[in-house]
Amino acid sequence: MPPSAHKVVLQVAGKGLSTGVSIEVPAAPKSITYVEFTLRGGVLVATTWTSSSPGP
């Protein structure tokens, strides 16, 4: 079965702030994709990066 993309959704609420972000993360064979969320000026920003998996 081929790898399939994943949808990642994050919503944050508190102290008068309510924000969210939704991204689609592509899947790649023999790779690990990391997702990091940062709150900048009341806006969620998603960053992704990929590294190789040693796998079989």
MODELLER restraints for C-alpha pairs under 7 A, 6 or more apart:
rsr = mdl.restraints
at = mdl.atoms
rsr.add(forms.Gaussian(group=physical.xy_distance, feature=features.Distance(at['CA:3:A'], at['CA:27:A']), mean=5.52, stdev=0.5))
rsr.add(forms.Gaussian(group=physical.xy_distance, feature=features.Distance(at['CA:3:A'], at['CA:28:A']), mean=6.43, stdev=0.5))
rsr.add(forms.Gaussian(group=physical.xy_distance, feature=features.Distance(at['CA:3:A'], at['CA:29:A']), mean=6.51, stdev=0.5))
rsr.add(forms.Gaussian(group=physical.xy_distance, feature=features.Distance(at['CA:4:A'], at['CA:26:A']), mean=6.88, stdev=0.5))
rsr.add(forms.Gaussian(group=physical.xy_distance, feature=features.Distance(at['CA:4:A'], at['CA:27:A']), mean=5.45, stdev=0.5))
rsr.add(forms.Gaussian(group=physical.xy_distance, feature=features.Distance(at['CA:5:A'], at['CA:24:A']), mean=6.57, stdev=0.5))
rsr.add(forms.Gaussian(group=physical.xy_distance, feature=features.Distance(at['CA:5:A'], at['CA:25:A']), mean=5.49, stdev=0.5))
rsr.add(forms.Gaussian(group=physical.xy_distance, feature=features.Distance(at['CA:5:A'], at['CA:26:A']), mean=4.28, stdev=0.5))
rsr.add(forms.Gaussian(group=physical.xy_distance, feature=features.Distance(at['CA:5:A'], at['CA:27:A']), mean=4.93, stdev=0.5))
rsr.add(forms.Gaussian(group=physical.xy_distance, feature=features.Distance(at['CA:6:A'], at['CA:24:A']), mean=5.63, stdev=0.5))
rsr.add(forms.Gaussian(group=physical.xy_distance, feature=features.Distance(at['CA:6:A'], at['CA:25:A']), mean=5.20, stdev=0.5))
rsr.add(forms.Gaussian(group=physical.xy_distance, feature=features.Distance(at['CA:6:A'], at['CA:26:A']), mean=6.52, stdev=0.5))
rsr.add(forms.Gaussian(group=physical.xy_distance, feature=features.Distance(at['CA:7:A'], at['CA:23:A']), mean=5.79, stdev=0.5))
rsr.add(forms.Gaussian(group=physical.xy_distance, feature=features.Distance(at['CA:7:A'], at['CA:24:A']), mean=4.37, stdev=0.5))
rsr.add(forms.Gaussian(group=physical.xy_distance, feature=features.Distance(at['CA:7:A'], at['CA:25:A']), mean=6.17, stdev=0.5))
rsr.add(forms.Gaussian(group=physical.xy_distance, feature=features.Distance(at['CA:8:A'], at['CA:22:A']), mean=5.69, stdev=0.5))
rsr.add(forms.Gaussian(group=physical.xy_distance, feature=features.Distance(at['CA:8:A'], at['CA:23:A']), mean=5.42, stdev=0.5))
rsr.add(forms.Gaussian(group=physical.xy_distance, feature=features.Distance(at['CA:8:A'], at['CA:24:A']), mean=6.17, stdev=0.5))
rsr.add(forms.Gaussian(group=physical.xy_distance, feature=features.Distance(at['CA:9:A'], at['CA:21:A']), mean=5.88, stdev=0.5))
rsr.add(forms.Gaussian(group=physical.xy_distance, feature=features.Distance(at['CA:9:A'], at['CA:22:A']), mean=4.36, stdev=0.5))
rsr.add(forms.Gaussian(group=physical.xy_distance, feature=features.Distance(at['CA:9:A'], at['CA:23:A']), mean=6.59, stdev=0.5))
rsr.add(forms.Gaussian(group=physical.xy_distance, feature=features.Distance(at['CA:10:A'], at['CA:20:A']), mean=5.50, stdev=0.5))
rsr.add(forms.Gaussian(group=physical.xy_distance, feature=features.Distance(at['CA:10:A'], at['CA:21:A']), mean=5.56, stdev=0.5))
rsr.add(forms.Gaussian(group=physical.xy_distance, feature=features.Distance(at['CA:10:A'], at['CA:22:A']), mean=6.52, stdev=0.5))
rsr.add(forms.Gaussian(group=physical.xy_distance, feature=features.Distance(at['CA:11:A'], at['CA:19:A']), mean=5.82, stdev=0.5))
rsr.add(forms.Gaussian(group=physical.xy_distance, feature=features.Distance(at['CA:11:A'], at['CA:20:A']), mean=4.05, stdev=0.5))
rsr.add(forms.Gaussian(group=physical.xy_distance, feature=features.Distance(at['CA:11:A'], at['CA:21:A']), mean=6.56, stdev=0.5))
rsr.add(forms.Gaussian(group=physical.xy_distance, feature=features.Distance(at['CA:12:A'], at['CA:18:A']), mean=5.72, stdev=0.5))
rsr.add(forms.Gaussian(group=physical.xy_distance, feature=features.Distance(at['CA:12:A'], at['CA:19:A']), mean=5.48, stdev=0.5))
rsr.add(forms.Gaussian(group=physical.xy_distance, feature=features.Distance(at['CA:12:A'], at['CA:20:A']), mean=6.05, stdev=0.5))
rsr.add(forms.Gaussian(group=physical.xy_distance, feature=features.Distance(at['CA:13:A'], at['CA:19:A']), mean=6.52, stdev=0.5))
rsr.add(forms.Gaussian(group=physical.xy_distance, feature=features.Distance(at['CA:19:A'], at['CA:43:A']), mean=6.66, stdev=0.5))
rsr.add(forms.Gaussian(group=physical.xy_distance, feature=features.Distance(at['CA:19:A'], at['CA:44:A']), mean=6.94, stdev=0.5))
rsr.add(forms.Gaussian(group=physical.xy_distance, feature=features.Distance(at['CA:20:A'], at['CA:44:A']), mean=6.38, stdev=0.5))
rsr.add(forms.Gaussian(group=physical.xy_distance, feature=features.Distance(at['CA:21:A'], at['CA:44:A']), mean=6.22, stdev=0.5))
rsr.add(forms.Gaussian(group=physical.xy_distance, feature=features.Distance(at['CA:30:A'], at['CA:52:A']), mean=6.24, stdev=0.5))
rsr.add(forms.Gaussian(group=physical.xy_distance, feature=features.Distance(at['CA:30:A'], at['CA:53:A']), mean=5.11, stdev=0.5))
rsr.add(forms.Gaussian(group=physical.xy_distance, feature=features.Distance(at['CA:30:A'], at['CA:55:A']), mean=6.36, stdev=0.5))
rsr.add(forms.Gaussian(group=physical.xy_distance, feature=features.Distance(at['CA:31:A'], at['CA:50:A']), mean=6.46, stdev=0.5))
rsr.add(forms.Gaussian(group=physical.xy_distance, feature=features.Distance(at['CA:31:A'], at['CA:51:A']), mean=5.66, stdev=0.5))
rsr.add(forms.Gaussian(group=physical.xy_distance, feature=features.Distance(at['CA:31:A'], at['CA:52:A']), mean=4.51, stdev=0.5))
rsr.add(forms.Gaussian(group=physical.xy_distance, feature=features.Distance(at['CA:31:A'], at['CA:53:A']), mean=4.86, stdev=0.5))
rsr.add(forms.Gaussian(group=physical.xy_distance, feature=features.Distance(at['CA:32:A'], at['CA:50:A']), mean=5.50, stdev=0.5))
rsr.add(forms.Gaussian(group=physical.xy_distance, feature=features.Distance(at['CA:32:A'], at['CA:51:A']), mean=5.36, stdev=0.5))
rsr.add(forms.Gaussian(group=physical.xy_distance, feature=features.Distance(at['CA:32:A'], at['CA:52:A']), mean=6.20, stdev=0.5))
rsr.add(forms.Gaussian(group=physical.xy_distance, feature=features.Distance(at['CA:32:A'], at['CA:53:A']), mean=6.08, stdev=0.5))
rsr.add(forms.Gaussian(group=physical.xy_distance, feature=features.Distance(at['CA:33:A'], at['CA:48:A']), mean=6.73, stdev=0.5))
rsr.add(forms.Gaussian(group=physical.xy_distance, feature=features.Distance(at['CA:33:A'], at['CA:49:A']), mean=5.71, stdev=0.5))
rsr.add(forms.Gaussian(group=physical.xy_distance, feature=features.Distance(at['CA:33:A'], at['CA:50:A']), mean=4.33, stdev=0.5))
rsr.add(forms.Gaussian(group=physical.xy_distance, feature=features.Distance(at['CA:33:A'], at['CA:51:A']), mean=6.61, stdev=0.5))
rsr.add(forms.Gaussian(group=physical.xy_distance, feature=features.Distance(at['CA:34:A'], at['CA:48:A']), mean=5.46, stdev=0.5))
rsr.add(forms.Gaussian(group=physical.xy_distance, feature=features.Distance(at['CA:34:A'], at['CA:49:A']), mean=5.44, stdev=0.5))
rsr.add(forms.Gaussian(group=physical.xy_distance, feature=features.Distance(at['CA:34:A'], at['CA:50:A']), mean=6.18, stdev=0.5))
rsr.add(forms.Gaussian(group=physical.xy_distance, feature=features.Distance(at['CA:35:A'], at['CA:46:A']), mean=6.79, stdev=0.5))
rsr.add(forms.Gaussian(group=physical.xy_distance, feature=features.Distance(at['CA:35:A'], at['CA:47:A']), mean=5.79, stdev=0.5))
rsr.add(forms.Gaussian(group=physical.xy_distance, feature=features.Distance(at['CA:35:A'], at['CA:48:A']), mean=4.57, stdev=0.5))
rsr.add(forms.Gaussian(group=physical.xy_distance, feature=features.Distance(at['CA:35:A'], at['CA:49:A']), mean=6.92, stdev=0.5))
rsr.add(forms.Gaussian(group=physical.xy_distance, feature=features.Distance(at['CA:36:A'], at['CA:46:A']), mean=5.73, stdev=0.5))
rsr.add(forms.Gaussian(group=physical.xy_distance, feature=features.Distance(at['CA:36:A'], at['CA:47:A']), mean=5.21, stdev=0.5))
rsr.add(forms.Gaussian(group=physical.xy_distance, feature=features.Distance(at['CA:36:A'], at['CA:48:A']), mean=6.32, stdev=0.5))
rsr.add(forms.Gaussian(group=physical.xy_distance, feature=features.Distance(at['CA:37:A'], at['CA:44:A']), mean=6.38, stdev=0.5))
rsr.add(forms.Gaussian(group=physical.xy_distance, feature=features.Distance(at['CA:37:A'], at['CA:45:A']), mean=5.59, stdev=0.5))
rsr.add(forms.Gaussian(group=physical.xy_distance, feature=features.Distance(at['CA:37:A'], at['CA:46:A']), mean=4.59, stdev=0.5))
rsr.add(forms.Gaussian(group=physical.xy_distance, feature=features.Distance(at['CA:37:A'], at['CA:47:A']), mean=6.39, stdev=0.5))
rsr.add(forms.Gaussian(group=physical.xy_distance, feature=features.Distance(at['CA:38:A'], at['CA:44:A']), mean=5.60, stdev=0.5))
rsr.add(forms.Gaussian(group=physical.xy_distance, feature=features.Distance(at['CA:38:A'], at['CA:45:A']), mean=5.19, stdev=0.5))
rsr.add(forms.Gaussian(group=physical.xy_distance, feature=features.Distance(at['CA:38:A'], at['CA:46:A']), mean=6.52, stdev=0.5))
rsr.add(forms.Gaussian(group=physical.xy_distance, feature=features.Distance(at['CA:39:A'], at['CA:45:A']), mean=6.25, stdev=0.5))
